[in-house]
């Protein structure tokens, strides 16, 4: 089950991607059009967003097989930053334009 925070984060992210010209079709099938490493990164980002304190072992193990330590640090930093921004904006009631 998706949390309210992850639903809000998805909405904001989709709104931001649309501002960059990403089509509705591409957004609807984001995971379907992703390559192998992108799908692993998306799974890692979803797990980190939903329950960072209970990351599924299989998600972490798969990510470690396909990404270097440096890449995982960068991935976690980007996901963490966007989670922070989304929660900050949610707390202040800021919506994307």
C-alpha positions in Angstrom: 0.0 0.0 0.0 1.3 3.4 -0.9 1.6 6.0 1.8 0.1 9.5 1.5 3.6 10.9 1.4 4.6 8.7 -1.6 1.4 9.6 -3.4 2.0 13.4 -2.9 5.7 12.9 -3.9 4.5 11.1 -7.1 2.1 13.9 -7.9 4.7 16.6 -7.4 7.3 14.7 -9.4 4.8 14.1 -12.3 3.9 17.8 -12.3 7.6 18.7 -12.4 8.3 16.3 -15.2 5.4 17.6 -17.2 6.9 21.1 -16.9 10.0 19.7 -18.6 7.9 18.4 -21.5 7.5 14.7 -20.6 4.3 13.5 -22.2 1.4 11.9 -20.3 2.0 8.7 -22.2 5.7 8.5 -21.0 4.6 9.3 -17.5 1.9 6.6 -17.5 4.5 3.9 -18.4 7.6 5.3 -16.7 8.6 1.9 -15.3 7.6 0.1 -18.5 10.0 2.2 -20.6 12.9 2.1 -18.1 15.9 -0.1 -18.8 17.2 -2.6 -16.3 19.3 -0.3 -14.2 16.6 2.4 -14.2 14.0 -0.1 -13.0 16.4 -1.1 -10.1 16.9 2.5 -9.3 13.1 3.2 -9.3 12.5 0.2 -7.0 15.2 1.5 -4.7 13.7 5.0 -4.7 10.2 3.7 -4.0 11.4 1.5 -1.2 13.4 4.4 0.3 10.5 6.7 0.0 7.9 4.4 1.5 9.9 2.9 4.4 13.6 3.9 4.4 14.0 2.3 7.9 12.8 -1.1 6.5 14.4 -1.3 3.1 13.7 -4.8 1.7 16.8 -6.9 1.7 16.2 -8.0 -1.9 15.9 -4.4 -3.2 19.2 -3.5 -1.5 21.0 -6.6 -2.7 19.9 -6.1 -6.2 20.9 -2.5 -6.2 24.3 -3.4 -4.8 24.8 -5.9 -7.7 24.2 -3.2 -10.3 25.5 0.0 -8.7 28.8 0.9 -7.2 29.0 2.3 -3.6 29.4 5.8 -5.0 26.4 5.4 -7.3 24.2 4.1 -4.4 25.3 7.1 -2.3 24.3 9.4 -5.1 21.0 7.7 -5.7 20.2 7.8 -1.9 21.2 11.4 -1.8 18.9 12.4 -4.7 16.0 10.4 -3.4 16.5 11.8 0.1 16.7 15.3 -1.2 13.5 15.0 -3.2 11.7 13.4 -0.2 12.9 16.3 1.9 11.7 18.9 -0.6 8.3 17.1 -1.0 7.7 16.9 2.8 8.9 20.5 3.3 6.4 21.7 0.6 3.6 19.5 2.0 4.1 20.9 5.5 3.8 24.4 4.1 1.0 23.6 1.7 3.2 24.5 -1.3 1.9 23.0 -4.6 3.7 23.0 -8.0 2.7 25.7 -10.4 
